[in-house]
Amino acid sequence: MSRGGYMMLLACLILVFYAGYVFFSGGDKVIAGSYLAVGLLFGLMLLVPRRKN
């Protein structure tokens, strides 16, 4: 994995953990859901193979 891939993985983990923190600490569920959605999209982008021309 390239350096950008590791940075994307780190961003994914931070967003997912922060979403869990906001959700379970009694914060706004909509904000927690948006953090979770963006974090999972970052994770999905890491798993989907890239197109090669």
Jmol script that loads the backbone (N, CA, C; Angstrom):
load data "model"
ATOM      1  N   MET A   1       0.851  -1.172   0.000  1.00  0.00           N
ATOM      2  CA  MET A   1       0.000   0.000   0.000  1.00  0.00           C
ATOM      3  C   MET A   1       0.898   1.236   0.000  1.00  0.00           C
ATOM      4  N   SER A   2       0.486   2.210  -0.759  1.00  0.00           N
ATOM      5  CA  SER A   2       1.278   3.434  -0.852  1.00  0.00           C
ATOM      6  C   SER A   2       1.064   4.313   0.381  1.00  0.00           C
ATOM      7  N   ARG A   3       1.836   5.382   0.436  1.00  0.00           N
ATOM      8  CA  ARG A   3       1.726   6.292   1.576  1.00  0.00           C
ATOM      9  C   ARG A   3       0.344   6.944   1.634  1.00  0.00           C
ATOM     10  N   GLY A   4      -0.202   7.264   0.486  1.00  0.00           N
ATOM     11  CA  GLY A   4      -1.550   7.826   0.441  1.00  0.00           C
ATOM     12  C   GLY A   4      -2.602   6.848   0.934  1.00  0.00           C
ATOM     13  N   GLY A   5      -2.381   5.564   0.662  1.00  0.00           N
ATOM     14  CA  GLY A   5      -3.306   4.542   1.146  1.00  0.00           C
ATOM     15  C   GLY A   5      -3.302   4.446   2.662  1.00  0.00           C
ATOM     16  N   TYR A   6      -2.109   4.533   3.244  1.00  0.00           N
ATOM     17  CA  TYR A   6      -2.025   4.503   4.710  1.00  0.00           C
ATOM     18  C   TYR A   6      -2.673   5.737   5.330  1.00  0.00           C
ATOM     19  N   MET A   7      -2.508   6.883   4.680  1.00  0.00           N
ATOM     20  CA  MET A   7      -3.136   8.101   5.197  1.00  0.00           C
ATOM     21  C   MET A   7      -4.656   8.006   5.100  1.00  0.00           C
ATOM     22  N   MET A   8      -5.158   7.408   4.012  1.00  0.00           N
ATOM     23  CA  MET A   8      -6.597   7.225   3.851  1.00  0.00           C
ATOM     24  C   MET A   8      -7.140   6.244   4.888  1.00  0.00           C
ATOM     25  N   LEU A   9      -6.378   5.186   5.172  1.00  0.00           N
ATOM     26  CA  LEU A   9      -6.781   4.225   6.197  1.00  0.00           C
ATOM     27  C   LEU A   9      -6.821   4.884   7.567  1.00  0.00           C
ATOM     28  N   LEU A  10      -5.844   5.717   7.862  1.00  0.00           N
ATOM     29  CA  LEU A  10      -5.822   6.429   9.138  1.00  0.00           C
ATOM     30  C   LEU A  10      -7.012   7.381   9.244  1.00  0.00           C
ATOM     31  N   ALA A  11      -7.323   8.094   8.167  1.00  0.00           N
ATOM     32  CA  ALA A  11      -8.480   8.993   8.173  1.00  0.00           C
ATOM     33  C   ALA A  11      -9.773   8.210   8.366  1.00  0.00           C
ATOM     34  N   CYS A  12      -9.870   7.048   7.738  1.00  0.00           N
ATOM     35  CA  CYS A  12     -11.051   6.196   7.885  1.00  0.00           C
ATOM     36  C   CYS A  12     -11.223   5.766   9.331  1.00  0.00           C
ATOM     37  N   LEU A  13     -10.154   5.305   9.959  1.00  0.00           N
ATOM     38  CA  LEU A  13     -10.232   4.849  11.348  1.00  0.00           C
ATOM     39  C   LEU A  13     -10.580   5.988  12.297  1.00  0.00           C
ATOM     40  N   ILE A  14      -9.976   7.149  12.090  1.00  0.00           N
ATOM     41  CA  ILE A  14     -10.267   8.296  12.958  1.00  0.00           C
ATOM     42  C   ILE A  14     -11.736   8.690  12.838  1.00  0.00           C
ATOM     43  N   LEU A  15     -12.252   8.749  11.618  1.00  0.00           N
ATOM     44  CA  LEU A  15     -13.650   9.146  11.430  1.00  0.00           C
ATOM     45  C   LEU A  15     -14.617   8.136  12.031  1.00  0.00           C
ATOM     46  N   VAL A  16     -14.336   6.846  11.873  1.00  0.00           N
ATOM     47  CA  VAL A  16     -15.239   5.824  12.411  1.00  0.00           C
ATOM     48  C   VAL A  16     -15.207   5.828  13.932  1.00  0.00           C
ATOM     49  N   PHE A  17     -14.016   5.930  14.524  1.00  0.00           N
ATOM     50  CA  PHE A  17     -13.938   5.970  15.987  1.00  0.00           C
ATOM     51  C   PHE A  17     -14.584   7.235  16.545  1.00  0.00           C
ATOM     52  N   TYR A  18     -14.392   8.363  15.872  1.00  0.00           N
ATOM     53  CA  TYR A  18     -14.999   9.602  16.346  1.00  0.00           C
ATOM     54  C   TYR A  18     -16.521   9.545  16.215  1.00  0.00           C
ATOM     55  N   ALA A  19     -17.010   8.910  15.158  1.00  0.00           N
ATOM     56  CA  ALA A  19     -18.459   8.748  15.006  1.00  0.00           C
ATOM     57  C   ALA A  19     -19.021   7.903  16.142  1.00  0.00           C
ATOM     58  N   GLY A  20     -18.323   6.839  16.515  1.00  0.00           N
ATOM     59  CA  GLY A  20     -18.766   6.029  17.646  1.00  0.00           C
ATOM     60  C   GLY A  20     -18.745   6.803  18.946  1.00  0.00           C
ATOM     61  N   TYR A  21     -17.725   7.626  19.119  1.00  0.00           N
ATOM     62  CA  TYR A  21     -17.632   8.446  20.333  1.00  0.00           C
ATOM     63  C   TYR A  21     -18.794   9.432  20.418  1.00  0.00           C
ATOM     64  N   VAL A  22     -19.078  10.120  19.309  1.00  0.00           N
ATOM     65  CA  VAL A  22     -20.173  11.094  19.298  1.00  0.00           C
ATOM     66  C   VAL A  22     -21.510  10.382  19.513  1.00  0.00           C
ATOM     67  N   PHE A  23     -21.681   9.225  18.878  1.00  0.00           N
ATOM     68  CA  PHE A  23     -22.946   8.494  18.978  1.00  0.00           C
ATOM     69  C   PHE A  23     -23.202   8.017  20.404  1.00  0.00           C
ATOM     70  N   PHE A  24     -22.185   7.413  21.027  1.00  0.00           N
ATOM     71  CA  PHE A  24     -22.392   6.812  22.345  1.00  0.00           C
ATOM     72  C   PHE A  24     -22.222   7.796  23.498  1.00  0.00           C
ATOM     73  N   SER A  25     -21.707   8.986  23.237  1.00  0.00           N
ATOM     74  CA  SER A  25     -21.573   9.958  24.316  1.00  0.00           C
ATOM     75  C   SER A  25     -22.787  10.871  24.414  1.00  0.00           C
ATOM     76  N   GLY A  26     -23.812  10.590  23.632  1.00  0.00           N
ATOM     77  CA  GLY A  26     -25.033  11.375  23.707  1.00  0.00           C
ATOM     78  C   GLY A  26     -25.040  12.576  22.790  1.00  0.00           C
ATOM     79  N   GLY A  27     -24.175  12.575  21.793  1.00  0.00           N
ATOM     80  CA  GLY A  27     -24.133  13.690  20.853  1.00  0.00           C
ATOM     81  C   GLY A  27     -25.224  13.575  19.802  1.00  0.00           C
ATOM     82  N   ASP A  28     -25.148  14.445  18.823  1.00  0.00           N
ATOM     83  CA  ASP A  28     -26.138  14.476  17.748  1.00  0.00           C
ATOM     84  C   ASP A  28     -25.967  13.248  16.861  1.00  0.00           C
ATOM     85  N   LYS A  29     -27.043  12.510  16.658  1.00  0.00           N
ATOM     86  CA  LYS A  29     -26.984  11.270  15.873  1.00  0.00           C
ATOM     87  C   LYS A  29     -26.755  11.553  14.387  1.00  0.00           C
ATOM     88  N   VAL A  30     -27.229  12.687  13.901  1.00  0.00           N
ATOM     89  CA  VAL A  30     -27.045  13.020  12.484  1.00  0.00           C
ATOM     90  C   VAL A  30     -25.573  13.303  12.197  1.00  0.00           C
ATOM     91  N   ILE A  31     -24.924  14.033  13.090  1.00  0.00           N
ATOM     92  CA  ILE A  31     -23.499  14.327  12.919  1.00  0.00           C
ATOM     93  C   ILE A  31     -22.691  13.036  12.997  1.00  0.00           C
ATOM     94  N   ALA A  32     -23.026  12.173  13.962  1.00  0.00           N
ATOM     95  CA  ALA A  32     -22.320  10.896  14.087  1.00  0.00           C
ATOM     96  C   ALA A  32     -22.515  10.049  12.835  1.00  0.00           C
ATOM     97  N   GLY A  33     -23.718  10.058  12.294  1.00  0.00           N
ATOM     98  CA  GLY A  33     -23.985   9.296  11.075  1.00  0.00           C
ATOM     99  C   GLY A  33     -23.219   9.819   9.876  1.00  0.00           C
ATOM    100  N   SER A  34     -23.059  11.130   9.795  1.00  0.00           N
ATOM    101  CA  SER A  34     -22.307  11.682   8.666  1.00  0.00           C
ATOM    102  C   SER A  34     -20.822  11.357   8.782  1.00  0.00           C
ATOM    103  N   TYR A  35     -20.278  11.418   9.999  1.00  0.00           N
ATOM    104  CA  TYR A  35     -18.884  11.001  10.181  1.00  0.00           C
ATOM    105  C   TYR A  35     -18.710   9.529   9.819  1.00  0.00           C
ATOM    106  N   LEU A  36     -19.660   8.701  10.230  1.00  0.00           N
ATOM    107  CA  LEU A  36     -19.585   7.275   9.932  1.00  0.00           C
ATOM    108  C   LEU A  36     -19.674   7.027   8.432  1.00  0.00           C
ATOM    109  N   ALA A  37     -20.568   7.739   7.751  1.00  0.00           N
ATOM    110  CA  ALA A  37     -20.725   7.552   6.307  1.00  0.00           C
ATOM    111  C   ALA A  37     -19.453   7.934   5.556  1.00  0.00           C
ATOM    112  N   VAL A  38     -18.847   9.051   5.913  1.00  0.00           N
ATOM    113  CA  VAL A  38     -17.623   9.483   5.226  1.00  0.00           C
ATOM    114  C   VAL A  38     -16.475   8.523   5.535  1.00  0.00           C
ATOM    115  N   GLY A  39     -16.375   8.078   6.785  1.00  0.00           N
ATOM    116  CA  GLY A  39     -15.328   7.123   7.141  1.00  0.00           C
ATOM    117  C   GLY A  39     -15.474   5.811   6.395  1.00  0.00           C
ATOM    118  N   LEU A  40     -16.705   5.323   6.268  1.00  0.00           N
ATOM    119  CA  LEU A  40     -16.920   4.075   5.540  1.00  0.00           C
ATOM    120  C   LEU A  40     -16.683   4.247   4.044  1.00  0.00           C
ATOM    121  N   LEU A  41     -16.972   5.429   3.504  1.00  0.00           N
ATOM    122  CA  LEU A  41     -16.658   5.677   2.094  1.00  0.00           C
ATOM    123  C   LEU A  41     -15.151   5.659   1.851  1.00  0.00           C
ATOM    124  N   PHE A  42     -14.391   6.235   2.786  1.00  0.00           N
ATOM    125  CA  PHE A  42     -12.933   6.178   2.661  1.00  0.00           C
ATOM    126  C   PHE A  42     -12.456   4.728   2.690  1.00  0.00           C
ATOM    127  N   GLY A  43     -13.013   3.931   3.599  1.00  0.00           N
ATOM    128  CA  GLY A  43     -12.647   2.518   3.669  1.00  0.00           C
ATOM    129  C   GLY A  43     -13.023   1.770   2.407  1.00  0.00           C
ATOM    130  N   LEU A  44     -14.186   2.088   1.845  1.00  0.00           N
ATOM    131  CA  LEU A  44     -14.622   1.440   0.614  1.00  0.00           C
ATOM    132  C   LEU A  44     -13.710   1.805  -0.549  1.00  0.00           C
ATOM    133  N   MET A  45     -13.259   3.055  -0.580  1.00  0.00           N
ATOM    134  CA  MET A  45     -12.352   3.478  -1.646  1.00  0.00           C
ATOM    135  C   MET A  45     -11.027   2.726  -1.588  1.00  0.00           C
ATOM    136  N   LEU A  46     -10.627   2.301  -0.391  1.00  0.00           N
ATOM    137  CA  LEU A  46      -9.393   1.527  -0.282  1.00  0.00           C
ATOM    138  C   LEU A  46      -9.565   0.103  -0.798  1.00  0.00           C
ATOM    139  N   LEU A  47     -10.782  -0.444  -0.679  1.00  0.00           N
ATOM    140  CA  LEU A  47     -11.011  -1.833  -1.068  1.00  0.00           C
ATOM    141  C   LEU A  47     -11.326  -2.007  -2.549  1.00  0.00           C
ATOM    142  N   VAL A  48     -11.931  -0.988  -3.159  1.00  0.00           N
ATOM    143  CA  VAL A  48     -12.310  -1.091  -4.568  1.00  0.00           C
ATOM    144  C   VAL A  48     -11.057  -0.947  -5.426  1.00  0.00           C
ATOM    145  N   PRO A  49     -10.851  -1.861  -6.367  1.00  0.00           N
ATOM    146  CA  PRO A  49      -9.642  -1.753  -7.199  1.00  0.00           C
ATOM    147  C   PRO A  49      -9.683  -0.528  -8.101  1.00  0.00           C
ATOM    148  N   ARG A  50      -8.508   0.030  -8.322  1.00  0.00           N
ATOM    149  CA  ARG A  50      -8.397   1.214  -9.174  1.00  0.00           C
ATOM    150  C   ARG A  50      -8.426   0.812 -10.637  1.00  0.00           C
ATOM    151  N   ARG A  51      -8.939   1.732 -11.460  1.00  0.00           N
ATOM    152  CA  ARG A  51      -8.924   1.496 -12.904  1.00  0.00           C
ATOM    153  C   ARG A  51      -7.536   1.777 -13.448  1.00  0.00           C
ATOM    154  N   LYS A  52      -7.084   0.928 -14.335  1.00  0.00           N
ATOM    155  CA  LYS A  52      -5.787   1.153 -14.976  1.00  0.00           C
ATOM    156  C   LYS A  52      -6.022   1.271 -16.471  1.00  0.00           C
ATOM    157  N   ASN A  53      -5.586   2.374 -17.031  1.00  0.00           N
ATOM    158  CA  ASN A  53      -5.792   2.615 -18.464  1.00  0.00           C
ATOM    159  C   ASN A  53      -4.665   2.041 -19.271  1.00  0.00           C
TER     160      ASN A  53
END
end "model"
wireframe off; spacefill off
backbone 0.3
color backbone group
